Amino acid sequence: MLTVTRHQEAYDHRLRSLVHDSGDVEVASQLGVPRSTAHGWRKRPCKPVVTFAKDDNEIQHLTNEVTRLRRCNAVLRAWLRIAMVVMKLSKFSFEGQRLPGGKEKSRLLRAIDRARNVIDLQGILKVIGLSSARYHAWQSVTACEMTDRSSCPKTHPTQVTSKEISTIREMVTSDDYRHVPTSTLAKLAQRIGRVYASASTWYRLMRIHEWRRPRLRVHPPKPKVGIRASKPNEVWHVDMTLIRLLDGTKVYLHAVIDNFSRRILAWKTSAKFDPAITAEILNQAAEGVGVDKFEKPPQVMVDGGVENYNELVDTAIITLKLKRLLAQTEISYSNSMIEAWWRVLKHQWLYLNQLDSLLTLTKLVAFYVDQHNKHLPHSAFKGQTPDEMYYSTGAEVPAQFELAQTTARAVRRETNLAVSCNACPKEIDVVQLQSMLSDTS
């Protein structure tokens, strides 16, 4: 493709000024300037022209000044480019956000007005991420520097006043009302005639201003760790839970869990409530260990249900030489361990299947108990399963885990260091370079 370059004539600025000031086009035409160009000079004023005397010192000074300004311009352009990239990557924008301070709004508007002398308004708004509608809305609310207002109060006359906000803050942060819940405090403020605002307004103002109620707890907190055994068969937990099938019928699930190992020692499902099942699963758990192997009678944590306090259970407790304890609400004496296992069993497995019959439920429970005891490592045991903890067969597992993690980290590091792209510096193979040099020689 042929590119045609057009030559543009350059004329002395003094001639342009003469034509514009005098309006005489013939002066330029006599010097060979086209009449159309001269007519343009007459209508449009000349651009400012900076001249200097032919002084070497002056020329050197101006040259240095131009060089300095060009360097400053390059630095400013570089910083502006970095700032633009950072703003885009951080998704900085005023869209969907509110600038609460009235002074901050005024400062931003004044900066925009000063910048409009050299930059187009749409370009400024696009750079800072401020919508045109919001900018003009701020401009329309002239001389309004109300702090923490989305707009001028005159446009929303029903919003709470600054005096009411101060009263709400006083009541929220006061020690005199620390025993009153926030929703009740909002009603109390209306009752005593101080502030008539809804509880949602109180919550919103607390969230915006980050007010905190004086609720420093002085009483010792409840313990976070429940009862813990030091060896297997020291503490057992017995409980029953109710599961509903698809047709609405109830199925009762009984289980015994060992506190030390979290192993399910015995369990059974039943289509009806049978108090004798607790005695049955206690005998089943004891048979797996043997009554004679008990160094000390296990403590059996039970709740106060009739399935745990009846003649058959009493006989089993005496025969197996167990010690029955009533679980309490305190975590140190609670039945929370088996309650936690019920939650995991139901939400992680049973509720993910169609519970259409007692047989289906029994198969699902049998599968999960087998997985829980033999295959699923517990986080509290450093990778050991409940069976390994119960039978003391997994003492080497934590060390194996630690060695495997160390090896995996080393392999991961080597793999990541070996990855390269076009931006990475190319490593020189010394052996290959020597062979190339020998071939060349």
C-alpha positions, 0 to 999 in steps of 0.5 A: 500500500502506497503511503502519501506524506503531505508537506505542511508549510510553516510560516512566521508567527509575526506574519500571522499576528500582522494579518490577524491584527490588521485584517489585511489578507493582501499582505500575506498573499503578496508573500505567497501565502494562500488566501484561504490560509490568510483568511484563517489567520484573520479569524483565529488569534495566534498561539502564544510564542516564546522567543529568546535572544540569541544568547548562549547562556540563555539558550543553555538555561532554557535547554536545561529547563526543558530537559528538567521538565521532560524528566519530571513529565516522564516521572509523573507519567510513570507514577500515573501509569502505576497508580492507574494499574493499581486502581484497576487491579484493586477495583477501586471505585466509588460505585456502591460506596458512600463517602460519609464525610462532608469535608471529604466531599468538598475536597474532592469536588474542589480537586475535580474543579481544579483539574477540569482546567486541563482534563476533561470531566468525563476523563476525571470521573472515569479515572477516580471511578466516580459516576456522573450521576453521583458527581452531579448529585453532590454538586446540586447539594451546594454548601452542604458539608454534613458529616455522615450523610448520604445526601442533604438532610433536606432531601430526606427529612424523616431521617434521625437527627444528629441530636437523636444519634447522640442520644442513641450513642449515649444510651448504647455505650452507657453502663446504666443500660448494659443489662438491657438488650439492644432491641429492648433498649430501643423500646425503652428509649421510646417508653421514657420519651428520649428517642423514637426510632426502631430497633433496626435503626439502632442496629444500623447506627451501631454497625456504622459507627462501630459502637460497642456495648459495655459487656466485658465478661467478668465471670469465668468463661465456660470451659471449652474442653469436655471430659477427657480419658487417659486410656481406653475403657476409662469413660464411655458415653451412652446415648440414643437418638431419633431418626425419621424415615421418608414415610415419617416413621421413627427409628431409634439408634443406640450407641456406646462410644469410648471417650479416649479413642472415639471408637464406637464400641456397640450400636443398634437400631430399633423400630420402637422404643425399647428400654432394654437396648441400653443394657444390650449394647453395654453387654455387647461393648463389654464382650469386645473387651472382656470384663476381667480386662478392666483395670478399673470400672469404666465410667458410663456417662448417661442422660436421665432418660428411662432407657438408662435407668431401669431394672435391666440396665441396673443389672448390667451395671452391677454385673459388668462392674461399671460406674454409672454417672448422670451427664450434666449441662456442664461440659466437664460432665456432659455427654457432648462427645456422642452428641457430636458423633450423632451430628456427624453421622446424620449430616455427613452421611445419613441425610445424604441418602434415601432413608426409606426403611429400617433395613436401609438405615441399619446398612448405612449406619453399619457402613459409617461405623466401619469407616469411622473406626477403621479408616477415618483418621481423627484430627486429635490423634495426629492421623490415627484412627479410633481403632489404632488408638483403642488397640494401641497399634498406630504409635508410628503413624504420627512420625510417618505423617511428619516424615511424609509432610517434610518430603512432600514440602521438599518435592513441592519446592523442587517442582515449583522451582523447576517451573519456568516461562518466557519471562524467567531468565534462561539457565545455562547448561555448563556441560552443553555449553562446553560441548558446543564450544568444543564442536566450534573449535 
